[in-house]
Amino acid sequence: MKRAGRRAPRQSGSIAQAPFKQITRPYAAIDVISEDEVTAIHNAACRVLSEIGMKVLHPPARKLFQGAGAVVQGDMVRLDPAMVSERLKTVPRRFTLAARNPAHNLRVGGKDLIFASVGGPAYVMDNDHGKRDGTYSEMCDYLKLVQSLNILHQEGGCPFEPLDLPANTRHLDMYRAQILHLDKNWQTQTLGHARTMDGIEMAAIAMGTTPEGLRSTPTLLGIINTNSPLQLDIPMAEGLIAMADHGQVVAITPFTLAGAMSPITIAGALVQQHAEALAGIVLTQIVRPSVPVMYGGFTSNVDMRTGSPAFGTPEYTKAAQASGQLARHIGVPFRSSNVTAANEIDAQAAYESQMSLWGALMGGAHLINHAAGWMHGGLTASFEKLILDAEMLGMMAAYFDPIEVSAASLAVDAIRDVGPGGHFFGSDHTMRRYETAFYTPLLSNWDNHTSWLEKGGVQTRERANTVWKQMLNEHVAPEIDAAISEALDAYVARRVEEGGAPMN
């Protein structure tokens, strides 16, 4: 077996990174439940949809369901299992997300992986100033780091809200910043029709086309959260319909916390998650058959002593892997997340995130949302956590490089040349390979303890602070056509004059 790719050597004066490339998982996903149990959860979810139903608050969404054969009574929508099964047939198992730079286009499905940065928090934190409200300037710095980190494939929907900008127009500045500071694929907001359409309009400008032209080119991905238990609200339904109508991708993601918004048993929480996800997926196919959509799994548990959400738990890991099985059962690409409830960039932040990543990656996820930067249960984006997570993602990517087994790598001649009692440091076999043989860390320090102390005993969090500042200092903005930039400015100016988007 040949090695899929070699690590780039460290270059003097720059941050050590492997080149940008999409990661492929070469190993079989872990199955934590049997096929019979997957079927039992799926059938139970279908019973929930047919016997209990979803509360759908958006009248046009209810009308779409009813026109497709669902039973609608008031704001309750019940879906027959046969209807669900029929609509699942049109979901594409694979598709491509286009980026402004075609070299950053992303494959979705199969064994391909996407690492997306954190998106959605209100707060930001770093070593220098602690936790605080997000600002536009710092948001732009974060976007520059997302562009600079080769291990990140997609921006996750604005790293944090720029709370220094007006609420009804800040999304316009966010979209423009995402386009200007990134030539990677990016996520949009899907909170209501107006915000969603602004993202679609501005993405079309960036891609040199129109919203109608985007219908055949999936470019945007947006997250649709159901209001667990069993409710789809108006803003989310509006966003879903607008995205699906324009051929763009949504990840239907119930927020099922066992013991709070879903049953306390993991199996019961998965039944509810699956039912809510199915309802949203079916709606996308009613709006536009064959539009790409993703199955989002976010089931975790709460601390039953306080009611606080818990993340990166054994329950989260098993739920992520079972969710992957459920997504594969219905043939829909799967989204999971890297999450932690930690309050500091400490051991808890690392081990909870590593548990989350293991559950997502070996659960067969195609999109790892919040893959880098998430803190405080999703309330805060951290500059240092962005670097810590990038290191863990890089290590996982290296773990996915297959072991090379060839005549050269078996090294029988090298073993003969060195002989008993020798060493391989200076052997020809080593010298030809030493620059690319092993993973080169972005953040880790491998000095012995004495050397580490002599150099100041700098700990991981402080090293991460140094890395992101160096990376920001070395950042080179991606090129963008002047006409596109001017068109974006004109669109934003017009929409600000119109008042932006109403608050939901």
N, C-alpha and C positions, 0 to 999 in steps of 0.2 A: 504494500500500500504506500502510495506517495504522499508526502506531506502537502496539505492544501495550500499553505502559504507560510512564508518566513517573516519573522519579526524584523522591522527596520532597526538598524543599529542606532545607538544613542549618538547624537550629534553635539559637538561642543557648543555651549552657549545657548542651547534650545531645550525645550521640554521633550523628554523621551516619549514618543508615541508611535504606535503602528499606523500605517496609512489607513485612510478611510476605506472600509469595505463592509458589505453586509455579511453578517455572521450566519452560518448554517449549522444547525444542530445535527451532528452525525449519529447520535445515539437514540435509541427508542425511548419515547416518553414513558414515564413511570405510571403504572396503573395501580391506584390504591384501592379500587373497588373492582369487583368482577363485572363481566358483561351483563350478567343477569341483574346485578344491582344497578348498573347504569340504566338498563331498560326499566327497572322498577321505579327509579327516580323520574325518568322521562314520562312514564305512564301516569305517575302520581301528579306530575306537573300538568299534564293534559287534563286530568280530572279537575284540578284546581281551576283551570281556564274554562272548562265546560260547565262545571257545577257551581262554582263561586264567581269567577270572572274577574276582570280588571275594571277598576273605576277610572274612566277616561273623562277628564274635565273639559276637554276641547271639543266643542260640537262638530267642527269639520272632521276631526279624527274619528268621532263616533259615526259620522255619516259614511266615511270611507270604509270603516269596518262593516257597517250594515250593508253597504252596497256589495261587499265581497261575500256576504252570506252569514255574518256573525249575528247573534241575537242581541239586540240592544233594548234595554229597559231603563229609562231614565238615563243616568250617567254610567250604568253598569253594562259592560260588554262581555259576552260569553262566546268563546270560540270552540267550535267542534273540532275534535282531534283530526278528522279527515281533512278539514280546511287547513289546519296547521301543517299537516303533512304535505298537502298539495303546494302550499306557498313556499315551503322549504326547498322544494325541487328547483326553484329558479335562483336560489342564492349561489353566486359564484364561489367556488372553493379557492380560487387564486385570482389575483388581480395585481395591477401595478399602480403605485401612487407616484405621480409626476412631481418633480422638483424644478425650481427655476434653473438650476444647473443640472442638465440631464445626467451627469456623472453621479448625482445624488438621488436619482430615481430609486424607488424601493419596491421590492417584490414582497407580496403578502400571500401567505399560504405555504403549503408544503412543509419544509423544514427550515425555511428562512425566518430570521429573527429581526425585529426592529427594536432598538433602544431609544425611547423618547424621554426627554428631560422633564423635570417636574413642571406642572402647570396648575394654576388656579388659586394658590394661597393669597391671603391678604397681606401677610407680613414677610419681612426679609430679616436675615440675621448674618452677622459675621463676627470674627474675633474682635474687631476694632470697636464696633459700636453696639453690639448686642442685638436683641430683637427689637424691631421697630416697624412702623408702617412702610409699605413699599412706595418708592418714588419712581417717576419716569426715567430719570437719569440712571439710577441703579438697575432698573429693569433692562435698559439698553446695554449696560455693562454685562449683565447676566446673559443676554442674548449673544453678545460677542463671544463669551466663553463657550456657549453651546455650539456656536459655529466653529470655534477653534478646537474643541474636543473631538478628535476623529472617531472615538468609540461611540459617540452619539449620532444616531441616524436621523432623528426627527426632533423638532422642537415641540414641547408638550402643551401648547395652548396658552402661552404667556406665563412666564415663570412666577409672577406675582402681580397683583393689582397695583397699578400706579395711583395710589390714593390721593396724590397731590393734583390729579386732573379731575375735571367734572365727570360725574358718574354716567351721564347720558351720552357723552362723546368720547370717553377715554378708550373705548374699544377701537375706535378709528385710529387713534394714535398707536395703540398696541399693534394692530394689523400692519400699519405702515412700518413700524419698527421691525416687526418680524420679517417683512419682505426686504427691507433695506439692509438689515444686519445679517441676514441669512441667505444662502443660496441652497439650503437644505429644505426638505419638506417640513411643513409646519401645520399645527392643529389650530382650528378656529373655535370661537365660542358659538354655542348653539342655544343660547338662552333667549328665546323669542324670535319672531320672524324678522324683525328689523336688523338685529345684531347678526343673525345668520346670513341674511342677504348682503349686508355690508361686507362680510368676510368673503362671500362668493364673488361679489362684484370686484373687490380689490384683488383677490386671487386671479381672477380673469385678466385684469389689467397687467398683473405681474407676469402672467404667462403669454401675454400678447394676443388674447382672444376675448370672447364675450362670455357672459354667463351661459348663453345657449351653447357656445362652443365647448364649455367645460363639461357638458352633459356626456360627452363621449370620452372624456379624459379625467378620471378620478385624480384630484389634486389635493383636496382638503379632507381631513379627518376630524370629526367632532364627537365628543362624548355625550351620550344621552343617558341620564340617570333617571330611573323610575323612583317614585316616592314610596319606598317600601314601608308597609306592606301593600302591594297590589294596587298601585295608583300611578297614573300618568298625568302630570299636570299640564296646564296650558302652555307655558313657555317651552317646555321640553318637547311637547307634541308639535308645536309650531316649528321648532328647530329641526326636528326629525323630518317633517314633511318637506320643508324647504330644501334640506340637504338631499333627500332621496329624489325629489323632483328634478334636481339639477345634476343627478348622477354622482353625487359626492358621498363619502363614506361616513357612517356613524357606527360607533361601538356602543351597543345597548348594554348598559351596566347597572344592574340593580345594586343598591347599597344595603345588603342584607347582613346585619350584625346579629349573630345568634344570641338569643336571650333578650333582645331589645326590639329590633324591627323585623325579626324573623324567629321561628321556633328555636329553642335552646339546643336542640340536637342538630349536629352538622348535617345529617341526612335531611331533616325537615327544612333547614335553612337552604340547602341545595335545591329541594323541591320548589320552594318559593322563588329562589333566584332563577331557576330554569323556567318557571312559568312566566315571570315578568320579562325575562329576556326573549322568550318565544313570542310574547305578545308584541314587543317592539320590533323584532325581526320580521314578523308577519306584516306589520304595518308598512315597513319599508317596501316590501314586495307588492303590496297592494298599490302603493303610490307609484312605483316604477319597477315592474318585474325585471329581475336580473341586476338590479343596482347592488353594488358591493356593500356588505354589512359585516359587522363583527359581533361575536358573542363575548360580552364582558363579564368576567367573574371577579367579585370583590368580597366574597363571603369571609367574614372573620367573626370574632367573638367580642364580648365586652367583659370588663372586670366586674364581676357580679357583686363586689363589695362597694363599688362606687358608681357603676353604670358607664364608666368611661370606655371608649373604644380601645381595644387591644389589637396590635398589629405585629406581624412577624412572629406569630405564635405557632406552635405545632398544629393547632386547629386551622390557622390560615394556610399553612403549607399544604396540609392534606386537602383542604377545600379547593385550593388552586389546582392541584393535580387532578382531583375528581372533576373540577369544572372543565379542565382540558378534555377529559374523557367524554363529558356530556356534549361539548362543542363538536368533537369529532363524531359523536353518535349522530348528530343532526347535520353534519357536513358544513359547518360554518367556521371561518377563521376565528381564532381565540385571542382575546386581550386579557392580560393580567397586570400586576403592578408590583413595584418595589416599595415597601411601606415600613414605617416604624412609628411607635408612639413615644420614642425617646425625647427628652427635653434638652439634652446636650449632645455634642459631637463626642460621644464616649463609647465604651465597649457595648452598651445596650444598643446604641444606634447602629453599630456595625453588625452585631450578631442577629438582631431582628431583621435588618435589611438582607443579610446573607441568607437567612431562613426564607424570606420572601422571594429572593431571587432564585433560590433552589426550587421552591415550589413552582414558580412561574416557568423557569427555563426547562426544568425536567417534567413539568406538566404539559409541555408542548405548546406554550404560548407563542403566538406569532408577533404580538406587540407587547412589549414590557413598558407600560405607562409609568410615569414618575420614576423612571429608572435611575435618575440621578438628581439629588438635591432636596428630596422630601424630608421634612422634619415636623415634629409636634403633631403627629396624626393628620398631616396635610394642611395645617394652618400656616406653615412657615416654609419658605425656601431659603436654604443656607448656601452661602458661597463655599464654605469649607466642606460641607456634606456633598456638594456637587463633585468636588475632587475626590473625596473618599469613595463615593459610589463609582466614579469613573475608573478608579483603580480596581474595584471589585468586578466591574463589567469587563475590563481588560483582562483580568485573570480568568474570568469565565470564558471569554472569547478564546484565550490561549488553551484552556481546558478542552474546547471544542475542536482545536486543531488535531487531526488524527496523528497517532504515533506512526512515524515513518518506519517501515520494515522493508529494507532493501539490502542488497549485498554490501553497499557502502555503510549503511547505518548499523548493520550487524557487527561490523568493526572487528572481524576475526583477525585481519592483517594487523590492525593497530594493536590488538591484544598481544599478538605474536611479537611485534616490534618492541613493545614496552617490556614484556616479559615479567616474570615473578619479581616482586619487590620494587618495581619501578613506579613511575607516576606518569600521568597523561597530560600534565599541564603544557609541556613543550612539544608534544608529539605532533607530527604533521596532520594527523586526523583531527586533533583539537584545534590547531592553528588555522586550519581551513574553515572552521565552523564557529569559532568562539563568539563572533560578533552577533550571530543570529540563532545560536543553538537554543537559548532560553528566553523566557519572557523577561523583558526589561521593565522594571516598575516605574510608574508615574510618580508614586508617592512613598512607597516603602523604603525604609532604611535598613541595609543589611550589614552595617559595620558591626564589629564585635563591641561588647559593652564598654571596654576601655576607650576605644576610638570614638564611640558615640559620645561618651562623657567629655572627652577632650575637645570635641567639636561643639560643645554647648549643651548636650543632652536634649536636643530639640525633639519634642513629641509630635505625634502624627497630626494633631489639629493645627499646630503652629506651622508644620511643614506644608500642610494644605493651604494655609493662608499665603505662604510664600509662593506656592505654585500658581494659584489663581491670579495673583498680582503680576507675576512674571508673564503668564499667558496673556493677560489683558494688555500688558505693555508691548508684547510682541504681536498682538492681533493685527491682521491685515484685512480690511473690509473687502467683502466680495464685490466684484464689479456689477454694475447695473446700468442699463441703458438710460441715458438722460431723459429720453422721451417718456419712459415708463415712470421714472421718478416724478416728472412733472405731472403726468396724468394722475398719479396717486395723490399728489399734493392738491390738485384741483378737485378730485373726488372728495377728499377729506374736508376741504374748505366748503364745498357745497353742502355736504351732509351736516357739518357743524352749523352752518347758516340755517339749515332746515330744523335744527334742534336735536339731531342725533337720534338715538333710540329711546323709547319710553322705558321707565323703570318697571320691572316685572314684580 
